Structure formats: C-alpha cells, structure tokens
Amino acid sequence: MKKFIIALLSIAAIVVIILLLMPKEDTKLDLLKIGYAPIADAAQIYVGIEKGFFAEENIKVEFVQLGSGSKILEAVTSGSVQIGLSSYVPFIFANNAGLDLKAITGGAVEDTNHIEHSYLVKIDSKIKTIKDLEGKRVAINGLKNIDHLIFQEIIEKYNLDLEKIRLVEIPFPQMESVLLSGEVDMIAAIEPFVARAIQRKSARILLNNYVDLYPYVPVAGYVAQNSWLEKNSDLINRFKYAFDKATDYCLQNPDSTRIIVGKYAKLSAEELFKVGLPTFTKNINAADLQKLIDRMKERKLIDKELDAKQLIFNYE
C-alpha cells in the first residue's frame, strides 16, 4: 500500500511539472476603443497603458484620434468607440439633445497652479490685449465645446461684441500653422501645443483664458453610452479600477507622467518640461458639473433642466 501511494504521488508530481512546462495560452484581453485628442488631458490613459494598469485588468486600450469633443461623442454614440475623452460642454449638449450619455470618470482639471489653456497670437502681432480682437479671426477647436463657452464668457468680461469676431474651427494640432499662415489672428490653444509654439518663438501668450475667469475648472473627463455601460458592468468596473490607479500615479509622479505625456504627444526634449500639465481627478464632482450646466442654461445654450447627478454613472 505504501509503495502504491508513493507511486501515485510520483505520478502527480510528474503531471504538475508537465503542466508547468506546457506553453500557456495568451489570455485574451478585452479591447476597449477610446476616442481622444493627442493632448495633455489624456495623461491618465497614457499612464494606464505605459504602467500596465489596464493590462493588469485584462484590458487592451486602442486609441482612436478624433478632432474635438463633439466628434468624439459622435463616435461614442455611433459605437465606433466605447469610451470618449470629452470636455463636459459637448457632453451636456448631447444630453440636452436627448442622448443618454454618462460621465464615467473625472479627468483633467485646470487651476492657477496647473495652466494648460492659452490664447496665442503671432510673436509680432499688433494684438496687444484681448480688447483688440474685434474684427479679427479666432481659431477654436470646436463650436459648442468648453473653449467656445469660455470664449463667450471672456468676450462678456471684456465687454466686446461677439458679432464682430469670426470664429473658425481648427483642430489643435493644426492651429499653430494656421496662425502663422495668417488665416487667423489668434488661436485658443492647449498643451502641448502652447509650449511648442512658445519654444519655437512663433507665438506669444495673450491671455491664460481659463484661469482668467475661474480659479478651478474641471475641463474634461471620460464618457460612454448608458446602454453600453449597462451591458458591460464588469469591464467598466475593471476600467475604472485601472483608471484610478493611473490617476494616483499621475498625481504622485508628475515628472514621470510628463515624460509619458511627451512620448504620446511627441514632445522634444526642449519642450518636455515646459509643457503645462493639468491636475487630475478620479471622479467628476456633481456640484461642479451642475454649475457648468447652469452657466450654459443661463446663456440659453441648452433648454432642458438637467440634473448633474443623473448624468454621472453610478458604480455598484
């Protein structure tokens, strides 16, 4: 009997060794397409990829580059991407229009210590202050987005006539060349394109537009269709767990985060540590979102009474 038990144990040991030596099948990762623009605001996703936080949750992120928040939301609603990085203004517009979108995370926040938006003019421009803009052409990334709202509020603050200023929609990466060509007189730029233009001495800052109005601005976050979220609860929970780890990393390791942003934004060594990064949050605050909704309602940009709490996804 003793010999029989020893034989069984020997066989079991051999089986275990064989199993350990057998080639393992690659674990199939869940593909998650994320619509984005190549800006510093996307740092949390860059970090999540580079540090392996998404892979640890069995998620493969595929970026789909799109021109603006509005175009990203079109991709989200069509299903060509599952999640989109969008400023909150087009997100509110979409819900006002009847689309059922939810904010699933926080994202980039601009404050007086983290400036990433600026109005730029050519280095030799005759425009000296914001009050010189009447009769001029201004490039913004998209109509009905946060840059558009901020521009309207800047115009109101400085008592200018919006009808005397022509707005032109230009994607962020093309803004500097359009400014230098003379097609526009000022651009509403974001990092890393602000630092790039300053480094090249092709432009100068006219105004840091966001913090000129508000000391704290939740700029953008990640959104998805509610119908998709309801069908993919496990995947979205794993995404959020990895996203939160990436956010912690961004906040605790700003220099390393900057290097990662530089890789994705294709920054030169000279530009790398001159780029202004936003700060980051894990979740969108309902009170902050409601203030933005109320600002848009006050300007008659939306016509529905939207409750911010109903626009934020509830993780269970």
C-alpha positions in Angstrom: 0.0 0.0 0.0 2.8 2.4 0.9 4.5 1.7 -2.5 1.2 2.4 -4.2 0.8 5.8 -2.5 4.4 6.7 -3.3 3.8 5.8 -7.0 0.6 8.0 -7.1 2.5 10.9 -5.6 5.3 10.5 -8.1 2.8 10.5 -11.0 1.0 13.6 -9.6 4.4 15.4 -9.3 5.2 14.5 -12.9 1.8 15.8 -14.1 2.3 19.1 -12.2 5.8 19.5 -13.8 4.4 18.8 -17.3 1.6 21.3 -16.8 4.1 24.0 -15.6 6.3 23.4 -18.6 3.4 23.4 -21.2 3.2 26.7 -23.2 0.4 28.9 -21.7 -2.3 30.2 -24.0 -2.3 34.0 -24.1 -5.1 35.5 -22.1 -7.5 37.2 -24.4 -7.6 40.9 -23.5 -10.8 42.9 -23.7 -10.4 45.5 -26.4 -11.6 49.0 -25.4 -11.6 51.7 -28.0 -11.2 55.2 -26.6 -11.8 58.3 -28.7 -9.3 61.1 -27.8 -7.3 64.1 -29.0 -3.5 64.0 -28.6 -3.4 66.5 -25.7 -2.1 66.5 -22.2 -5.6 66.0 -20.8 -5.3 62.3 -21.8 -2.4 61.7 -19.5 -4.3 59.2 -17.2 -4.9 56.9 -20.1 -1.3 57.2 -21.4 -0.1 56.3 -17.9 -2.5 53.5 -17.6 -1.2 51.9 -20.8 2.5 52.6 -20.1 2.5 51.4 -16.5 0.4 48.3 -17.3 -2.6 49.2 -15.2 -5.1 48.3 -17.9 -3.3 45.1 -18.9 -3.4 44.1 -15.2 -7.2 44.3 -15.5 -7.2 42.3 -18.8 -7.9 45.3 -20.9 -6.2 46.4 -24.1 -6.8 50.1 -24.9 -6.9 51.2 -28.5 -6.8 54.9 -29.2 -8.9 56.5 -31.9 -7.8 60.0 -32.6 -10.6 62.5 -33.3 -10.6 66.2 -33.8 -12.8 67.5 -31.0 -15.1 66.6 -28.1 -18.1 66.8 -30.4 -16.6 64.4 -32.9 -15.6 62.1 -30.1 -19.1 62.0 -28.8 -20.4 61.2 -32.3 -18.1 58.2 -32.3 -19.3 57.2 -28.9 -23.0 57.3 -29.9 -22.3 55.5 -33.2 -20.5 52.7 -31.3 -17.2 53.1 -33.2 -15.6 53.8 -29.8 -16.9 52.7 -26.4 -15.5 55.5 -24.3 -14.6 59.1 -25.2 -12.5 61.8 -23.7 -14.6 64.9 -24.0 -14.9 68.3 -22.4 -18.1 68.5 -20.3 -19.8 71.1 -22.5 -20.5 68.9 -25.6 -21.4 66.1 -23.2 -24.1 68.4 -21.7 -25.2 69.5 -25.2 -25.6 65.8 -26.1 -27.7 65.0 -23.1 -29.8 68.2 -23.7 -30.4 66.8 -27.2 -31.8 63.5 -25.7 -28.7 61.3 -25.9 -28.3 59.0 -22.9 -24.6 59.6 -22.1 -23.0 59.2 -18.7 -19.8 60.6 -17.2 -17.8 57.6 -16.0 -14.7 59.3 -14.6 -13.2 62.6 -13.8 -10.2 63.8 -15.8 -8.3 67.0 -16.4 -8.7 70.0 -14.1 -7.1 73.4 -14.7 -6.3 75.7 -11.8 -3.9 78.5 -11.1 -1.1 76.1 -10.4 -1.8 73.9 -13.5 -2.3 76.1 -16.6 -2.7 74.4 -20.0 -5.0 76.7 -22.0 -3.9 80.0 -23.5 -4.8 82.4 -26.2 -1.8 82.8 -28.6 -1.0 85.4 -31.2 1.9 85.6 -33.6 5.1 86.9 -31.9 4.9 90.2 -34.0 1.1 90.6 -33.8 -0.3 94.0 -33.3 -2.9 92.5 -31.0 -1.7 93.6 -27.5 -4.8 92.8 -25.3 -8.0 90.9 -25.6 -9.8 94.1 -26.4 -8.0 94.3 -29.8 -9.9 91.2 -31.0 -12.9 92.9 -32.7 -12.7 92.5 -36.4 -10.3 89.6 -36.1 -10.5 85.8 -36.7 -10.1 83.4 -33.9 -9.4 79.6 -34.1 -11.1 77.3 -31.6 -11.1 73.6 -31.5 -14.8 73.2 -31.9 -18.1 75.1 -31.6 -20.4 74.0 -28.7 -17.5 72.9 -26.6 -15.8 74.3 -23.4 -13.4 76.5 -25.4 -16.4 78.0 -27.1 -18.2 78.7 -23.8 -15.0 80.1 -22.2 -14.6 82.4 -25.2 -18.1 83.7 -24.9 -17.5 84.4 -21.2 -14.2 86.2 -22.0 -16.0 88.4 -24.5 -18.6 89.3 -21.9 -16.0 90.0 -19.3 -14.1 92.4 -21.5 -17.3 93.9 -23.0 -16.6 93.0 -26.6 -19.0 92.5 -29.4 -19.1 88.8 -30.3 -20.7 89.6 -33.7 -17.5 91.4 -34.7 -15.3 88.4 -34.1 -15.2 85.5 -36.6 -14.7 82.0 -35.0 -13.0 79.3 -37.1 -13.0 75.6 -36.2 -9.4 74.2 -36.4 -8.1 71.0 -34.7 -5.5 71.7 -32.0 -2.5 70.1 -33.9 -3.1 72.5 -36.9 -3.6 75.7 -35.0 0.0 77.0 -35.0 0.4 76.6 -38.7 -2.9 78.3 -39.4 -1.9 81.2 -37.1 1.5 81.6 -38.9 -0.1 81.5 -42.3 -2.3 84.5 -41.4 -5.6 82.6 -41.8 -6.5 83.5 -38.2 -5.3 86.2 -35.8 -5.5 84.3 -32.6 -5.7 80.7 -31.5 -7.3 79.1 -28.4 -4.6 76.6 -27.8 -4.0 73.8 -25.3 -0.8 71.9 -24.2 1.4 70.6 -25.5 0.8 73.0 -28.4 1.2 76.1 -26.3 4.7 75.1 -25.1 5.6 74.0 -28.7 4.7 77.4 -30.2 6.4 79.3 -27.4 9.6 77.1 -27.7 9.7 77.8 -31.5 9.2 81.5 -30.8 6.4 81.6 -33.3 3.8 82.9 -30.9 3.3 84.6 -27.6 0.6 84.3 -24.9 -2.1 86.9 -25.0 -4.1 85.5 -22.1 -4.4 82.4 -20.0 -8.1 82.3 -20.7 -9.4 79.6 -18.3 -7.8 80.9 -15.1 -8.6 84.5 -16.2 -12.2 83.6 -15.5 -12.1 80.8 -12.8 -9.5 79.6 -10.3 -10.7 76.0 -10.7 -12.1 74.5 -14.0 -13.0 70.8 -14.5 -12.1 70.6 -18.1 -12.7 67.1 -19.4 -13.5 63.5 -18.5 -14.4 60.2 -20.0 -18.0 59.4 -21.0 -19.9 56.4 -22.5 -23.4 55.5 -23.6 -25.6 54.3 -20.8 -26.8 51.4 -22.8 -23.3 50.1 -23.3 -22.5 50.6 -19.6 -25.5 48.5 -18.6 -24.3 45.6 -20.7 -20.6 45.8 -19.7 -20.6 46.3 -15.9 -17.6 44.0 -15.3 -15.5 45.7 -18.0 -16.3 49.2 -16.9 -15.5 48.4 -13.3 -12.2 47.0 -14.3 -11.5 50.1 -16.4 -12.4 52.4 -13.5 -10.1 50.5 -11.2 -7.1 50.8 -13.6 -8.0 54.4 -14.3 -8.0 55.3 -10.6 -4.5 53.7 -10.2 -3.3 55.7 -13.2 -4.7 58.9 -11.6 -2.9 58.2 -8.4 0.3 57.7 -10.4 -0.2 61.0 -12.2 -0.7 62.9 -9.0 2.2 61.2 -7.2 4.7 61.2 -10.1 4.4 64.4 -12.1 7.8 64.2 -13.7 7.4 60.6 -14.8 3.9 61.5 -16.0 5.3 64.4 -18.0 7.8 62.0 -19.7 4.9 59.6 -20.6 2.8 62.5 -22.0 5.9 63.6 -24.0 6.0 60.1 -25.6 2.4 60.2 -26.8 2.3 63.9 -27.7 5.7 63.6 -29.5 7.4 66.3 -27.5 11.0 67.2 -28.0 13.5 67.2 -25.1 13.4 71.0 -25.0 9.6 71.1 -24.8 9.1 68.3 -22.3 9.5 70.2 -19.0 8.0 73.4 -20.3 4.6 71.9 -21.0 1.9 73.0 -18.6 0.0 69.9 -17.3 -3.4 69.9 -15.8 -4.1 68.2 -12.5 -6.3 65.2 -12.4 -9.4 63.8 -10.6 -10.8 60.3 -10.4 -14.5 61.4 -10.5 -16.5 64.3 -11.7 -18.0 66.3 -8.9 -21.8 66.7 -9.3 -21.8 70.2 -7.9 -19.1 71.3 -10.4 -21.0 69.7 -13.3 -24.2 71.4 -12.2 -22.5 74.8 -12.1 -21.5 74.3 -15.7 -25.0 73.2 -16.7 -26.4 76.3 -15.0 -23.9 78.6 -16.9 -25.0 77.0 -20.2 -28.7 77.4 -19.3 -28.2 81.0 -18.4 -26.7 81.7 -21.8 -29.6 79.8 -23.5 -27.2 77.2 -24.9 -29.4 74.5 -23.6 -33.1 74.5 -22.9 -33.7 71.5 -20.6 -33.4 71.3 -16.8 -30.6 68.8 -16.5 -29.7 67.3 -13.1 -25.9 66.7 -12.9 -26.4 63.7 -10.6 -28.4 61.9 -13.3 -25.6 62.4 -15.8 -22.9 60.6 -13.7 -22.6 56.8 -13.9 -23.3 55.1 -10.6 -20.8 52.3 -9.9 -22.2 49.5 -7.9 
